[in-house]
Amino acid sequence: MRDQDVKRAVLIASILGSGIVFLDQTVVNVALPAIRASLHGSLADQQWVVETYLLTLSALLLLGGSLGDVLGRRRIFTIGLLAFGACSLACALAPSLAVLIAARGLQGIAGALLVPSTLALIVDYFGPEERAAAIGTWTAWSGVFTVGGPLGGGVLVQAASWRWIFIINLVPVAVTVNLLRRLPAETRGTRRPDWIGGVLCVLGLGGPVFGLIEQPRYGFSDPRVAVPIVGGLILLAGFAAWERRVAEPMMPLELFAVRNFAVGNLTTLAVYGGLSVSTFFTVVFLQQVGGYTPIAAGLSLLPITLLMFALSPRFGALAGRIGPRPFMAGGPLLAAGGFLLFARAGAHPSYLTVILPGVLVFGLGLSATVAPLTATVLNAVPPGRSGLASGTNNAVSRIAGLLAIAAVGAAVSSGFASRLDHDLGYRAPTAIRNRPLVISASGQPAAVHPALVDASVHGFRIGMDIAAALAALGGLISLIGIEDR
């Protein structure tokens, strides 16, 4: 193959491979009611269909990046793809929710193998002068897959069955495997996988994430929450100690001595925390309070996809020429403005006058941020560590979402309950206090409904204010810390 043909194959394979992983983070949400009705599950079962996938994906991304560096990017990418396809088929054929949840956990493990290799392959095959634009293109298409998930899922569920949201994955898996077979052979690394570090990292991250997921149900004082959180933090400390002493660490801590790598990941933590909070609560609010259908809620975010598709490559190329700092500082501040526009929403928000302006400002800020941020993190480390850098940054972004949604969810719930009690003039029953952003009140006096609506709007605005603060914090971190090179 010609050099340009190889680069084109690498870029398409990277986009398709990572795209199906990002798609499966969001496409399932709109299908949860159909899954619950089909397999006769509980609300907790629905939550774990989503959260098991995110938990294993987030916790294993570092190990996936390390394995790519050690055993070869293309090899690990291909293994991850084949496993993802097999697990997607298992999800589609699942006879029960227990089987579906287990298959989703395995699907997250497969995703953790392939995602870090996608960006690492771009670093391997594209020179410094082309890399920023290539990463911008990857970012734009990743946004298309991520934001388009709810809309595509709604169409498949309505037209066919929820099982098709998993079956459809087999097509991009087959295409991507075929593209990878055309690439030149690669040399295996000489390093050995850091399996002990990988286990410590998985358990250390998994404990706090599990505890935060279960916290709304049981409270922080319950051993089912406190033990995983405390145990996970202890294991994370053990992970850091192990990485300092092992000869070939999975995550060399000296990488965080590189200023742009450390600052880039701090920015990722703040910006992706705000992004996850905003998209999660906006889609929920529009459906459960605003009265939007699932497809309408998915369509409401479509301009973000269009903006990222059109602008991310351009912002990536510009950052490559003039430096990433202006984009990594200004983009998150612009996104924060979009979140504040969302906070204007009332109980029945008009799309054209309330939601769309926030979507456009948010989408423009996100388009200016993501490609320069990703390129900065990857360019800060030697090419031989690009898989590790990609895995670290992807892990940080997903952990940011998990932690932010859990923590902000507690703040939204607290604000909702406080406002509900204030409007009613008495302490509301537990059954409705524990249902933030849900305005139906079956069996309750009619006077409760206005209070539920007002409390839900109040809780949503709290969430958007925190999302804006997180995004603005990310912009300030980059403004102060990033060095243009």
NUPA-759588 format. One record per residue (C-alpha): x, y, z; residue number from 1. Coordinates in steps of 0.5 Angstrom, whole numbers, plus 2048, in hexadecimal, padded with zeros to 3 digits. Layout:
<rotors>
rotor X:X&Y:Y&Z:Z&num:NUM
...
</rotors>
This chain:
<rotors>
rotor X:800&Y:800&Z:800&num:1
rotor X:802&Y:807&Z:7FF&num:2
rotor X:804&Y:80B&Z:805&num:3
rotor X:7FE&Y:810&Z:804&num:4
rotor X:7F9&Y:809&Z:803&num:5
rotor X:7FC&Y:807&Z:80A&num:6
rotor X:7FB&Y:80D&Z:80D&num:7
rotor X:7F4&Y:80D&Z:80B&num:8
rotor X:7F3&Y:806&Z:80D&num:9
rotor X:7F5&Y:808&Z:814&num:10
rotor X:7F1&Y:80E&Z:815&num:11
rotor X:7EB&Y:80A&Z:812&num:12
rotor X:7EC&Y:804&Z:817&num:13
rotor X:7EE&Y:808&Z:81D&num:14
rotor X:7E7&Y:80C&Z:81C&num:15
rotor X:7E3&Y:806&Z:81B&num:16
rotor X:7E6&Y:802&Z:821&num:17
rotor X:7E6&Y:808&Z:826&num:18
rotor X:7DF&Y:80A&Z:823&num:19
rotor X:7DB&Y:803&Z:825&num:20
rotor X:7DE&Y:804&Z:82C&num:21
rotor X:7DC&Y:80B&Z:82D&num:22
rotor X:7D5&Y:809&Z:829&num:23
rotor X:7D4&Y:804&Z:82E&num:24
rotor X:7D4&Y:809&Z:834&num:25
rotor X:7CE&Y:80D&Z:832&num:26
rotor X:7CA&Y:808&Z:82D&num:27
rotor X:7C8&Y:804&Z:833&num:28
rotor X:7C5&Y:809&Z:837&num:29
rotor X:7BF&Y:80A&Z:832&num:30
rotor X:7BD&Y:803&Z:832&num:31
rotor X:7BD&Y:802&Z:83A&num:32
rotor X:7B5&Y:802&Z:83A&num:33
rotor X:7B5&Y:7FD&Z:834&num:34
rotor X:7BA&Y:7F8&Z:838&num:35
rotor X:7B7&Y:7F8&Z:83E&num:36
rotor X:7B0&Y:7F7&Z:83B&num:37
rotor X:7B3&Y:7F1&Z:837&num:38
rotor X:7B7&Y:7EE&Z:83D&num:39
rotor X:7B3&Y:7F0&Z:843&num:40
rotor X:7B8&Y:7F3&Z:847&num:41
rotor X:7B8&Y:7F8&Z:84C&num:42
rotor X:7BB&Y:7FF&Z:84C&num:43
rotor X:7C1&Y:7FD&Z:84F&num:44
rotor X:7C2&Y:7F8&Z:84A&num:45
rotor X:7C1&Y:7FE&Z:845&num:46
rotor X:7C7&Y:802&Z:848&num:47
rotor X:7CC&Y:7FC&Z:848&num:48
rotor X:7CB&Y:7FB&Z:840&num:49
rotor X:7CE&Y:802&Z:83F&num:50
rotor X:7D3&Y:802&Z:845&num:51
rotor X:7D6&Y:7FB&Z:845&num:52
rotor X:7D8&Y:7FD&Z:83E&num:53
rotor X:7DB&Y:804&Z:840&num:54
rotor X:7DE&Y:801&Z:846&num:55
rotor X:7E2&Y:7FC&Z:843&num:56
rotor X:7E4&Y:801&Z:83D&num:57
rotor X:7E6&Y:806&Z:841&num:58
rotor X:7EA&Y:802&Z:846&num:59
rotor X:7EE&Y:7FE&Z:841&num:60
rotor X:7F0&Y:803&Z:83C&num:61
rotor X:7F7&Y:804&Z:83F&num:62
rotor X:7F8&Y:7FD&Z:83E&num:63
rotor X:7F6&Y:7FD&Z:837&num:64
rotor X:7FA&Y:802&Z:835&num:65
rotor X:800&Y:7FF&Z:839&num:66
rotor X:7FF&Y:7F8&Z:835&num:67
rotor X:7FF&Y:7FC&Z:82E&num:68
rotor X:806&Y:7FF&Z:830&num:69
rotor X:808&Y:7F8&Z:832&num:70
rotor X:805&Y:7F3&Z:82D&num:71
rotor X:804&Y:7F8&Z:827&num:72
rotor X:7FE&Y:7FD&Z:826&num:73
rotor X:7FB&Y:7F9&Z:820&num:74
rotor X:7FB&Y:7F2&Z:823&num:75
rotor X:7F8&Y:7F5&Z:829&num:76
rotor X:7F3&Y:7F9&Z:825&num:77
rotor X:7F1&Y:7F3&Z:821&num:78
rotor X:7F0&Y:7EF&Z:827&num:79
rotor X:7EC&Y:7F4&Z:82B&num:80
rotor X:7E7&Y:7F5&Z:824&num:81
rotor X:7E6&Y:7ED&Z:824&num:82
rotor X:7E4&Y:7ED&Z:82B&num:83
rotor X:7E0&Y:7F3&Z:82B&num:84
rotor X:7DC&Y:7F0&Z:825&num:85
rotor X:7DB&Y:7E9&Z:829&num:86
rotor X:7D9&Y:7ED&Z:82F&num:87
rotor X:7D4&Y:7F1&Z:82B&num:88
rotor X:7D1&Y:7EB&Z:828&num:89
rotor X:7D0&Y:7E8&Z:82F&num:90
rotor X:7CD&Y:7EE&Z:831&num:91
rotor X:7C8&Y:7EE&Z:82B&num:92
rotor X:7C6&Y:7E6&Z:82D&num:93
rotor X:7C6&Y:7E7&Z:834&num:94
rotor X:7C0&Y:7E3&Z:837&num:95
rotor X:7C0&Y:7E7&Z:83E&num:96
rotor X:7C3&Y:7ED&Z:841&num:97
rotor X:7C8&Y:7EA&Z:845&num:98
rotor X:7CB&Y:7E7&Z:83F&num:99
rotor X:7CA&Y:7EE&Z:83B&num:100
rotor X:7CE&Y:7F1&Z:841&num:101
rotor X:7D3&Y:7EC&Z:841&num:102
rotor X:7D4&Y:7ED&Z:839&num:103
rotor X:7D4&Y:7F5&Z:83A&num:104
rotor X:7DA&Y:7F4&Z:83F&num:105
rotor X:7DE&Y:7F0&Z:83A&num:106
rotor X:7DC&Y:7F5&Z:835&num:107
rotor X:7E0&Y:7FA&Z:839&num:108
rotor X:7E6&Y:7F6&Z:83A&num:109
rotor X:7E6&Y:7F5&Z:832&num:110
rotor X:7E5&Y:7FD&Z:831&num:111
rotor X:7EB&Y:7FE&Z:836&num:112
rotor X:7F0&Y:7FA&Z:832&num:113
rotor X:7EE&Y:7FD&Z:82B&num:114
rotor X:7ED&Y:805&Z:82D&num:115
rotor X:7F4&Y:807&Z:82F&num:116
rotor X:7F7&Y:803&Z:829&num:117
rotor X:7F3&Y:808&Z:824&num:118
rotor X:7F6&Y:80E&Z:826&num:119
rotor X:7FD&Y:80B&Z:827&num:120
rotor X:7FC&Y:808&Z:820&num:121
rotor X:7FB&Y:80F&Z:81D&num:122
rotor X:801&Y:812&Z:821&num:123
rotor X:805&Y:80C&Z:81E&num:124
rotor X:803&Y:80D&Z:817&num:125
rotor X:802&Y:815&Z:816&num:126
rotor X:808&Y:81A&Z:817&num:127
rotor X:808&Y:820&Z:81B&num:128
rotor X:806&Y:824&Z:816&num:129
rotor X:800&Y:820&Z:814&num:130
rotor X:7FE&Y:81D&Z:81B&num:131
rotor X:7FA&Y:823&Z:81E&num:132
rotor X:7F5&Y:823&Z:818&num:133
rotor X:7F5&Y:81B&Z:818&num:134
rotor X:7F3&Y:81B&Z:81F&num:135
rotor X:7EE&Y:821&Z:81E&num:136
rotor X:7EA&Y:81D&Z:819&num:137
rotor X:7EA&Y:817&Z:81E&num:138
rotor X:7E7&Y:81B&Z:823&num:139
rotor X:7E2&Y:81E&Z:81E&num:140
rotor X:7E0&Y:817&Z:81C&num:141
rotor X:7E0&Y:815&Z:824&num:142
rotor X:7DB&Y:81A&Z:825&num:143
rotor X:7D7&Y:818&Z:820&num:144
rotor X:7D7&Y:811&Z:823&num:145
rotor X:7D6&Y:813&Z:82A&num:146
rotor X:7D0&Y:819&Z:829&num:147
rotor X:7CD&Y:815&Z:824&num:148
rotor X:7CC&Y:80F&Z:828&num:149
rotor X:7C5&Y:811&Z:82B&num:150
rotor X:7C2&Y:812&Z:825&num:151
rotor X:7C5&Y:80C&Z:821&num:152
rotor X:7C2&Y:808&Z:827&num:153
rotor X:7BB&Y:80B&Z:827&num:154
rotor X:7BB&Y:809&Z:820&num:155
rotor X:7BD&Y:802&Z:820&num:156
rotor X:7B9&Y:801&Z:826&num:157
rotor X:7B2&Y:804&Z:823&num:158
rotor X:7B3&Y:801&Z:81C&num:159
rotor X:7B6&Y:7FA&Z:81E&num:160
rotor X:7B8&Y:7F8&Z:825&num:161
rotor X:7BD&Y:7FA&Z:82B&num:162
rotor X:7C1&Y:7F4&Z:829&num:163
rotor X:7C3&Y:7F7&Z:822&num:164
rotor X:7C7&Y:7FC&Z:826&num:165
rotor X:7CC&Y:7F7&Z:827&num:166
rotor X:7CC&Y:7F3&Z:821&num:167
rotor X:7CD&Y:7F9&Z:81D&num:168
rotor X:7D4&Y:7F9&Z:820&num:169
rotor X:7D6&Y:7F3&Z:81C&num:170
rotor X:7D7&Y:7F7&Z:816&num:171
rotor X:7DC&Y:7FC&Z:818&num:172
rotor X:7E0&Y:7F7&Z:81B&num:173
rotor X:7E0&Y:7F3&Z:815&num:174
rotor X:7E2&Y:7F9&Z:811&num:175
rotor X:7E8&Y:7FB&Z:816&num:176
rotor X:7EB&Y:7F4&Z:816&num:177
rotor X:7EB&Y:7F4&Z:80F&num:178
rotor X:7EF&Y:7FB&Z:80F&num:179
rotor X:7F4&Y:7F9&Z:814&num:180
rotor X:7F6&Y:7F3&Z:810&num:181
rotor X:7F8&Y:7F7&Z:80B&num:182
rotor X:7FD&Y:7FB&Z:80F&num:183
rotor X:805&Y:7F9&Z:80F&num:184
rotor X:807&Y:7F4&Z:814&num:185
rotor X:809&Y:7F7&Z:81B&num:186
rotor X:80F&Y:7F6&Z:820&num:187
rotor X:80D&Y:7F3&Z:827&num:188
rotor X:810&Y:7F7&Z:82C&num:189
rotor X:815&Y:7F5&Z:831&num:190
rotor X:812&Y:7F7&Z:837&num:191
rotor X:80E&Y:7F2&Z:83C&num:192
rotor X:806&Y:7F3&Z:83E&num:193
rotor X:806&Y:7F6&Z:845&num:194
rotor X:800&Y:7F1&Z:847&num:195
rotor X:801&Y:7F3&Z:84E&num:196
rotor X:800&Y:7FA&Z:84D&num:197
rotor X:7FA&Y:7F9&Z:848&num:198
rotor X:7F6&Y:7F5&Z:84E&num:199
rotor X:7F8&Y:7FA&Z:853&num:200
rotor X:7F5&Y:800&Z:84E&num:201
rotor X:7EF&Y:7FC&Z:84C&num:202
rotor X:7ED&Y:7FA&Z:854&num:203
rotor X:7EF&Y:801&Z:856&num:204
rotor X:7EB&Y:805&Z:851&num:205
rotor X:7E5&Y:800&Z:851&num:206
rotor X:7E4&Y:801&Z:859&num:207
rotor X:7E3&Y:808&Z:859&num:208
rotor X:7DF&Y:808&Z:853&num:209
rotor X:7DB&Y:802&Z:855&num:210
rotor X:7DA&Y:806&Z:85C&num:211
rotor X:7D7&Y:80C&Z:859&num:212
rotor X:7D3&Y:809&Z:854&num:213
rotor X:7CF&Y:805&Z:85A&num:214
rotor X:7D0&Y:80B&Z:85F&num:215
rotor X:7C9&Y:80E&Z:85D&num:216
rotor X:7C6&Y:807&Z:85F&num:217
rotor X:7C9&Y:806&Z:865&num:218
rotor X:7CD&Y:80C&Z:868&num:219
rotor X:7D4&Y:80D&Z:869&num:220
rotor X:7D4&Y:80A&Z:870&num:221
rotor X:7D1&Y:803&Z:86D&num:222
rotor X:7D7&Y:7FE&Z:86D&num:223
rotor X:7D5&Y:7FD&Z:866&num:224
rotor X:7D7&Y:804&Z:864&num:225
rotor X:7DD&Y:805&Z:869&num:226
rotor X:7E1&Y:7FF&Z:869&num:227
rotor X:7E1&Y:7FF&Z:861&num:228
rotor X:7E3&Y:807&Z:861&num:229
rotor X:7E8&Y:806&Z:867&num:230
rotor X:7EB&Y:800&Z:864&num:231
rotor X:7EC&Y:802&Z:85D&num:232
rotor X:7F0&Y:809&Z:860&num:233
rotor X:7F4&Y:804&Z:863&num:234
rotor X:7F5&Y:800&Z:85D&num:235
rotor X:7F7&Y:806&Z:859&num:236
rotor X:7FC&Y:808&Z:85E&num:237
rotor X:7FF&Y:801&Z:85D&num:238
rotor X:7FF&Y:802&Z:856&num:239
rotor X:803&Y:809&Z:856&num:240
rotor X:808&Y:805&Z:85B&num:241
rotor X:808&Y:7FF&Z:856&num:242
rotor X:809&Y:804&Z:850&num:243
rotor X:80F&Y:807&Z:853&num:244
rotor X:813&Y:801&Z:855&num:245
rotor X:812&Y:7FC&Z:84F&num:246
rotor X:817&Y:7FC&Z:849&num:247
rotor X:812&Y:7FC&Z:844&num:248
rotor X:80C&Y:800&Z:846&num:249
rotor X:805&Y:800&Z:843&num:250
rotor X:804&Y:808&Z:844&num:251
rotor X:80B&Y:80B&Z:845&num:252
rotor X:80A&Y:810&Z:84A&num:253
rotor X:80F&Y:815&Z:848&num:254
rotor X:80B&Y:816&Z:842&num:255
rotor X:807&Y:81B&Z:846&num:256
rotor X:80D&Y:81F&Z:847&num:257
rotor X:80C&Y:821&Z:840&num:258
rotor X:808&Y:827&Z:841&num:259
rotor X:803&Y:827&Z:83B&num:260
rotor X:802&Y:820&Z:83C&num:261
rotor X:800&Y:821&Z:844&num:262
rotor X:7FC&Y:828&Z:842&num:263
rotor X:7F9&Y:824&Z:83C&num:264
rotor X:7F6&Y:81F&Z:840&num:265
rotor X:7F4&Y:824&Z:846&num:266
rotor X:7F0&Y:828&Z:840&num:267
rotor X:7ED&Y:821&Z:83E&num:268
rotor X:7EB&Y:81F&Z:845&num:269
rotor X:7E7&Y:826&Z:846&num:270
rotor X:7E4&Y:827&Z:83F&num:271
rotor X:7E2&Y:820&Z:83E&num:272
rotor X:7DF&Y:820&Z:845&num:273
rotor X:7DB&Y:826&Z:842&num:274
rotor X:7D9&Y:823&Z:83C&num:275
rotor X:7D6&Y:81D&Z:83F&num:276
rotor X:7D2&Y:820&Z:844&num:277
rotor X:7CF&Y:825&Z:83F&num:278
rotor X:7CD&Y:820&Z:839&num:279
rotor X:7CB&Y:81B&Z:83E&num:280
rotor X:7C6&Y:81F&Z:842&num:281
rotor X:7C4&Y:823&Z:83C&num:282
rotor X:7C1&Y:81D&Z:838&num:283
rotor X:7BE&Y:81A&Z:83F&num:284
rotor X:7BB&Y:821&Z:840&num:285
rotor X:7B8&Y:822&Z:839&num:286
rotor X:7B5&Y:81B&Z:839&num:287
rotor X:7B2&Y:81B&Z:841&num:288
rotor X:7B1&Y:822&Z:842&num:289
rotor X:7B0&Y:826&Z:83B&num:290
rotor X:7AC&Y:820&Z:838&num:291
rotor X:7B1&Y:81F&Z:832&num:292
rotor X:7B1&Y:818&Z:82F&num:293
rotor X:7B7&Y:814&Z:82F&num:294
rotor X:7B8&Y:815&Z:828&num:295
rotor X:7B7&Y:81D&Z:828&num:296
rotor X:7BC&Y:81D&Z:82E&num:297
rotor X:7C1&Y:81A&Z:82A&num:298
rotor X:7C0&Y:81E&Z:824&num:299
rotor X:7C0&Y:824&Z:829&num:300
rotor X:7C8&Y:823&Z:82A&num:301
rotor X:7C9&Y:822&Z:822&num:302
rotor X:7CC&Y:829&Z:821&num:303
rotor X:7D2&Y:827&Z:825&num:304
rotor X:7D3&Y:821&Z:821&num:305
rotor X:7D3&Y:825&Z:81B&num:306
rotor X:7D7&Y:82B&Z:81E&num:307
rotor X:7DD&Y:826&Z:820&num:308
rotor X:7DD&Y:822&Z:819&num:309
rotor X:7DE&Y:829&Z:816&num:310
rotor X:7E2&Y:82D&Z:81A&num:311
rotor X:7E6&Y:828&Z:81E&num:312
rotor X:7EB&Y:826&Z:819&num:313
rotor X:7EC&Y:82E&Z:817&num:314
rotor X:7ED&Y:82F&Z:81F&num:315
rotor X:7F2&Y:829&Z:81F&num:316
rotor X:7F6&Y:82C&Z:819&num:317
rotor X:7F6&Y:833&Z:81C&num:318
rotor X:7F9&Y:831&Z:823&num:319
rotor X:7FE&Y:82D&Z:81F&num:320
rotor X:801&Y:833&Z:81C&num:321
rotor X:800&Y:839&Z:821&num:322
rotor X:800&Y:834&Z:828&num:323
rotor X:7FA&Y:831&Z:82C&num:324
rotor X:7FA&Y:836&Z:832&num:325
rotor X:7F5&Y:83B&Z:82F&num:326
rotor X:7F0&Y:835&Z:82D&num:327
rotor X:7F1&Y:831&Z:833&num:328
rotor X:7EF&Y:838&Z:837&num:329
rotor X:7EA&Y:83B&Z:833&num:330
rotor X:7E6&Y:835&Z:831&num:331
rotor X:7E4&Y:832&Z:838&num:332
rotor X:7E2&Y:839&Z:83A&num:333
rotor X:7DE&Y:83A&Z:834&num:334
rotor X:7DB&Y:833&Z:836&num:335
rotor X:7D9&Y:836&Z:83D&num:336
rotor X:7D5&Y:83B&Z:83A&num:337
rotor X:7D1&Y:836&Z:836&num:338
rotor X:7D0&Y:832&Z:83D&num:339
rotor X:7CD&Y:839&Z:840&num:340
rotor X:7C9&Y:83A&Z:83A&num:341
rotor X:7C6&Y:833&Z:83B&num:342
rotor X:7C5&Y:835&Z:843&num:343
rotor X:7BF&Y:83A&Z:840&num:344
rotor X:7BB&Y:834&Z:83E&num:345
rotor X:7B4&Y:834&Z:842&num:346
rotor X:7AF&Y:82F&Z:842&num:347
rotor X:7AD&Y:82F&Z:83B&num:348
rotor X:7B3&Y:831&Z:837&num:349
rotor X:7B3&Y:834&Z:830&num:350
rotor X:7B8&Y:831&Z:82C&num:351
rotor X:7B9&Y:837&Z:827&num:352
rotor X:7BA&Y:83C&Z:82D&num:353
rotor X:7BD&Y:838&Z:833&num:354
rotor X:7C0&Y:831&Z:831&num:355
rotor X:7C3&Y:833&Z:82A&num:356
rotor X:7C7&Y:839&Z:82C&num:357
rotor X:7CA&Y:835&Z:832&num:358
rotor X:7CB&Y:82F&Z:82D&num:359
rotor X:7CF&Y:834&Z:828&num:360
rotor X:7D3&Y:837&Z:82D&num:361
rotor X:7D5&Y:831&Z:830&num:362
rotor X:7D6&Y:82D&Z:82A&num:363
rotor X:7DB&Y:833&Z:827&num:364
rotor X:7DF&Y:833&Z:82E&num:365
rotor X:7DF&Y:82B&Z:82E&num:366
rotor X:7E2&Y:82B&Z:826&num:367
rotor X:7E7&Y:830&Z:828&num:368
rotor X:7E9&Y:82C&Z:82E&num:369
rotor X:7EA&Y:825&Z:82D&num:370
rotor X:7EF&Y:824&Z:827&num:371
rotor X:7F4&Y:829&Z:82A&num:372
rotor X:7F3&Y:825&Z:831&num:373
rotor X:7F4&Y:81E&Z:82E&num:374
rotor X:7FA&Y:820&Z:829&num:375
rotor X:7FD&Y:824&Z:82F&num:376
rotor X:7FD&Y:81E&Z:834&num:377
rotor X:800&Y:819&Z:82E&num:378
rotor X:805&Y:81E&Z:82C&num:379
rotor X:808&Y:81F&Z:833&num:380
rotor X:80B&Y:818&Z:833&num:381
rotor X:80F&Y:814&Z:82F&num:382
rotor X:80C&Y:810&Z:829&num:383
rotor X:80E&Y:809&Z:82D&num:384
rotor X:809&Y:80B&Z:833&num:385
rotor X:803&Y:80E&Z:82E&num:386
rotor X:7FF&Y:808&Z:830&num:387
rotor X:800&Y:809&Z:837&num:388
rotor X:7FE&Y:811&Z:836&num:389
rotor X:7F8&Y:80F&Z:832&num:390
rotor X:7F6&Y:80A&Z:838&num:391
rotor X:7F7&Y:80F&Z:83D&num:392
rotor X:7F3&Y:814&Z:83A&num:393
rotor X:7ED&Y:810&Z:838&num:394
rotor X:7ED&Y:80D&Z:83F&num:395
rotor X:7ED&Y:814&Z:842&num:396
rotor X:7E8&Y:817&Z:83E&num:397
rotor X:7E3&Y:811&Z:83F&num:398
rotor X:7E5&Y:811&Z:847&num:399
rotor X:7E3&Y:818&Z:847&num:400
rotor X:7DC&Y:817&Z:844&num:401
rotor X:7DB&Y:811&Z:849&num:402
rotor X:7DD&Y:815&Z:84F&num:403
rotor X:7DA&Y:81C&Z:84D&num:404
rotor X:7D3&Y:819&Z:84B&num:405
rotor X:7D3&Y:815&Z:852&num:406
rotor X:7D5&Y:81B&Z:856&num:407
rotor X:7D1&Y:820&Z:852&num:408
rotor X:7CB&Y:81B&Z:853&num:409
rotor X:7CC&Y:81C&Z:85A&num:410
rotor X:7CC&Y:823&Z:85A&num:411
rotor X:7C6&Y:823&Z:855&num:412
rotor X:7C2&Y:81E&Z:859&num:413
rotor X:7C3&Y:823&Z:860&num:414
rotor X:7C1&Y:829&Z:85C&num:415
rotor X:7BB&Y:826&Z:85A&num:416
rotor X:7B9&Y:823&Z:860&num:417
rotor X:7BA&Y:829&Z:864&num:418
rotor X:7B6&Y:82E&Z:85F&num:419
rotor X:7B1&Y:828&Z:85F&num:420
rotor X:7B0&Y:829&Z:867&num:421
rotor X:7B0&Y:830&Z:866&num:422
rotor X:7AB&Y:831&Z:861&num:423
rotor X:7A6&Y:82C&Z:865&num:424
rotor X:7A7&Y:82F&Z:86B&num:425
rotor X:7A9&Y:828&Z:86E&num:426
rotor X:7AE&Y:822&Z:86D&num:427
rotor X:7AC&Y:81E&Z:867&num:428
rotor X:7AB&Y:817&Z:867&num:429
rotor X:7B1&Y:813&Z:866&num:430
rotor X:7AE&Y:810&Z:860&num:431
rotor X:7AE&Y:816&Z:85C&num:432
rotor X:7B4&Y:81A&Z:860&num:433
rotor X:7B8&Y:814&Z:85C&num:434
rotor X:7B6&Y:815&Z:855&num:435
rotor X:7B9&Y:81C&Z:853&num:436
rotor X:7B7&Y:81E&Z:84C&num:437
rotor X:7B1&Y:81A&Z:84C&num:438
rotor X:7AB&Y:81E&Z:84C&num:439
rotor X:7A5&Y:819&Z:84C&num:440
rotor X:7A2&Y:818&Z:853&num:441
rotor X:79E&Y:812&Z:852&num:442
rotor X:799&Y:811&Z:858&num:443
rotor X:79B&Y:818&Z:85B&num:444
rotor X:797&Y:81E&Z:85C&num:445
rotor X:796&Y:823&Z:856&num:446
rotor X:79A&Y:828&Z:85A&num:447
rotor X:7A0&Y:824&Z:85A&num:448
rotor X:7A1&Y:825&Z:852&num:449
rotor X:7A3&Y:82C&Z:852&num:450
rotor X:7A8&Y:82B&Z:858&num:451
rotor X:7AB&Y:825&Z:854&num:452
rotor X:7AC&Y:829&Z:84E&num:453
rotor X:7AF&Y:82F&Z:851&num:454
rotor X:7B4&Y:82B&Z:855&num:455
rotor X:7B6&Y:827&Z:84F&num:456
rotor X:7B8&Y:82D&Z:84B&num:457
rotor X:7BB&Y:830&Z:851&num:458
rotor X:7BF&Y:829&Z:852&num:459
rotor X:7C1&Y:829&Z:84A&num:460
rotor X:7C4&Y:831&Z:84B&num:461
rotor X:7C8&Y:82E&Z:851&num:462
rotor X:7CB&Y:829&Z:84C&num:463
rotor X:7CC&Y:82E&Z:846&num:464
rotor X:7D0&Y:833&Z:84B&num:465
rotor X:7D4&Y:82E&Z:84D&num:466
rotor X:7D6&Y:82B&Z:846&num:467
rotor X:7D7&Y:832&Z:844&num:468
rotor X:7DC&Y:833&Z:84A&num:469
rotor X:7E0&Y:82D&Z:848&num:470
rotor X:7E1&Y:82F&Z:841&num:471
rotor X:7E3&Y:836&Z:843&num:472
rotor X:7E8&Y:833&Z:848&num:473
rotor X:7EB&Y:82F&Z:842&num:474
rotor X:7EC&Y:835&Z:83E&num:475
rotor X:7EF&Y:838&Z:844&num:476
rotor X:7F4&Y:832&Z:845&num:477
rotor X:7F6&Y:833&Z:83E&num:478
rotor X:7F7&Y:83A&Z:83D&num:479
rotor X:7FC&Y:83A&Z:843&num:480
rotor X:7FF&Y:833&Z:842&num:481
rotor X:800&Y:831&Z:83B&num:482
rotor X:806&Y:833&Z:837&num:483
rotor X:805&Y:834&Z:82F&num:484
rotor X:80B&Y:831&Z:82C&num:485
</rotors>
